[in-house]
Amino acid sequence: MWLHKLRKRKGQVCVIFLMLLTSTLLMAGSLGIFTSLIKPYEEFVEETDAPSVRAFLYEEGQEENVEMFTRLEEVARVIPLKRYMVEEKVTYQEKTVNETIALVEYQEEAFANIRMIQGENTRPNEEECLMPYALANSLGMKVGEQLFIQVGETRKQYTICGFYTAPYSCNILYQSEILVASLPEGVTQTVSYSIYGKDSYSGQDIVDAYVAANNGIMDGRFDTIEDVVSNITLNEKILGGILLALSVIAFLVCVVMIRFLIKNALYHDRKTIAVYKTIGYQQRDILHMYMKFYMSIALVGTFVGAVASPILSSSFIKPAFRNIGLEKTSISWWPRLIVMIGVLILIAIQVLLGVHKWKKVKPVIVLNDRESTLGVKKVKNPKWKGSMDFSPMHMARRLIQRNKKSTIYVIITCFLSIYMVNFAIVAYTNVSSMPENNYYWLGFDEHDVSLITMNHAKFQENCETIAQLPEVDRLVLNKFDFHASMKWQKGMANPNIECMVYDTYEGITMPMVEGRNPKAENEIVVGNLLAKELHKQIGDYIDLYFGTDKKVSLLIVGTFQSFMNMGRCVRLLGDTILGAGVDFHYTDASVYLKDSCTPQEFVDAYEADYKDSIKIQKRTDKYDEMLDEICDPQLAAIGPFIAIVLVIGCLNIICIIYLQNITNRRKYAIYKSIGYSVSHLIRMNIWYVGIIAVASVIVAVPIFVFAYPKIMTLSMSMFGFAKYPVFFQPGIMFFGNLALMVLFLISALLTSKSLRGSQLKELAQE
Amino acid sequence: MKNTMIHTELLCKSFVSDGEVNNVIKNMTLDIKKGDFTVIMGSSGSGKSTLLYLLSGMDEVTSGKVELEGKNLTGLKEKQLADIRKEKMGFVFQAINLVPDLNIYENVASPTYKNGKSRSENANKITKLLETMELTQHEKKYPNQLSGGQKQRVAICRALVNDPEILFADEPTGALNSAQGKNVLDTFTSIHEAGQSIVMVTHDLKAALRGNRIIYLKDGRVDGDLRLEDYEENQKEEREKEVYRFLKERGW
């Protein structure tokens, strides 16, 4: 019987098969991304003998530091590595390399097990360097090519002798460590410590033990292997998460559609079911029949989807593995099995519920085409006689009033779709404007042009020259990545903070949450997140450490919000740091131009003059990589998000109207028999959806306008944001909503074509 | 001489099932006169309901033509047919077919949309019909709150609300008990006496006796055509005998 149905209902079989194949493919694929990311990295960490922690301490006493670490019972060994944080110009094939680069002096015991991707020797000779494969990939480098690094007045040349990869060097978003035989002379050397833990201890255990042993002070930056691996795979996890969320939504829509299809099929089969009942079939037998039919389609669809899902997973995770030199990926099988079982259970429930509805319907009612009284509630008669209006609009109004169940579905669909489309439109316009308003989101001053040093020796002198240029109104020196720390307390997420240091804050516009900017050496403005975490407010004092022994106690005079260092940042005056006896240099400057010159004109005019010593860029380009990292995934996700919302909304409308047409088939045939044309009934459906859509817009848009800033402020509070300025663009919103309504009306129109199928002779009984 | 209301010429209707052609109506040519109460009878499967749906333009002919007051219904567009159904025809079904989510008043009012009459004219007509059918007290009720006979009377009101040229009825008493059936047939008789043309399909002898013409179908053809208009009011018995004879001859 069910095989007969398979042959007879090819259209329905194909639709269900494709829906289940696609949703299983998407769900198993996205789950596969999560489950297949970790193991190769675990193997990679083991193979390369990566340290549990990499520490970058502010204190310079190397021997004391090594001793401090080795004293910890969690630590097996410590290898100090000499490094030079390149702050000047790096060029490859005459192009400036903008990535953050550190030169690290090669040491056999630390790098003996790194994974070589290309090149013969793991050890670079003098004038040679080993490039991290992630950077080489990004820049398209080849072994044997040259890399130039500006060191003061000289230009140091390195020949690329090979590409390597290691857990701490497989992502260009962080530091790219270039391995050299020895560091160039005359550079500011620092030391990083590769700390290897004993077997049972994690990187975080070592960090906690160190902080506890160091009087609660975390005097430096610590990268644990757990965090590094987690951060490397962050993009893939986010993408996998988005894909999983979308695929679950898509699957739920598919389930609703399949439910409609099952209901529809059962309605068509009602007489067959009735005949089976009259000849002695039990409800169980009928259920088995439909269960076999639908589950056979579901089984094949989900199986094919599950088998094909590794293709999807691989395409997503391949880029993540590319930088560790892994060509082939192995996708776990169990997520596919879980998804398959889950999908099959849900489909089985739909069949069960669908067939169960026909359990109490008596064959005599169905076979005689009588209306079943099952589920018919006692109606309340209206006080008025009734309306004589039978225009499409009035019939739609009547349908809304008297067909509450379908109407509620349509209202929910319209409301959610309208809300989400408005959300996406406003999010898109706001996120797109983030680079233009970068000063607001990152918390620095609203200047015109930014200067960034590429040659420390000449920076101050060059800034003085630039300040004298006729186009320049004012120049303010600053530095945005000066590190300090607070005394670590139990429960504190991270005691390291980033300082935004200005020569002066007088007369410059900077966004504040509360209070004002520092005017005196002993004043500080703290990030809103920090203030909340430390329970501090304006008028309180906060202790900061520059290194381990240079402690300053500063008066909080204001709070601000910023994405910088995930909201863990402060604003200081340069004099505050210099006054604490710390060696400090400004590395950036904000240029304010006179009205006669645009930022682009200034950049075009002077970029070439200072190309070897200062990077001159428009303020709106500053931190573009950081903002791209924040904005790009959102902007990239909004398009598919809108598409999915529209598809889901339209499919819902199609399903609801289709089922309404099916269940009201007889009613519409009656209307036809008394002189109503199909086009009249189609217009009724269009009015029906149109009235609900317009009402939903009238309700949803004001709610959205009220709720959106609050939701965004709440969601951004993790970065300490207390304000979220929303720019509503009524024109774009109007066209967005109009387009959505048109799509809904088109969906209603397309589905209403099925009304042509209802035949008047079905009203007859012979 | 009465005018021809409906004229069919070489009317054919076939259904194809599993590749097999089933000719339900075969080259049927007949005229139905204005003011007649025409009863179509025949055994099961003889094509009587199919003929009714072809005459009313609710089903498409396979070949031949159907004319209503000289206008060919075959080949008209769906919208044109809908307009004709609204303006010139009324239909009463065995299954009654009231719209369940409209109350009685609304059900009766439903064909009045854009019927060329004013709102008050339509309202007066509905009120009058409901009064005539003794349904005024039920006008706010919904169909599932009425008995079968009451529902069928509502259906008749609906069919008559636009003053149709012709009323089609498909087994109007088929789903009713005898008392309800008699009530409905009395209604048909009275509206016929008021000049309404009626074409009714039935297999009920009592219903057939109400007509002034009986067309008997057999295997998709007209097997007999009995005209009863010549009988006077006081010749009721002879009229009935004639009908019995007519039907008996055809194996009824």
Interface residues (C-beta under 8 A of the other chain):
Chain A: D369 R370 E371 T373 V376 V379 N381 P382 K383 W384 K385 G386 S387 M388 D389 F390 S391 R398 R402 N403 R666 K667 A669 I670 Y671 K672 S673 I674 G675 Y676 S677 V678 S679 H680 R756 Q759 L760 K761 L763 A764 Q765 E766
Chain B: S44 G45 S49 T50 L52 Y53 M58 D59 E78 K79 A82 D83 R85 K86 E87 M89 F91 F93 Q94 A95 N97 L98 V99 P100 D101 L102 N103 I104 Y105 E106 A109 S110 P111 T112 Y113 R119 N122 A123 I126 E139 K140 K141 Y142 N144 Q145 R158 A159 N162 D170 E171 G174
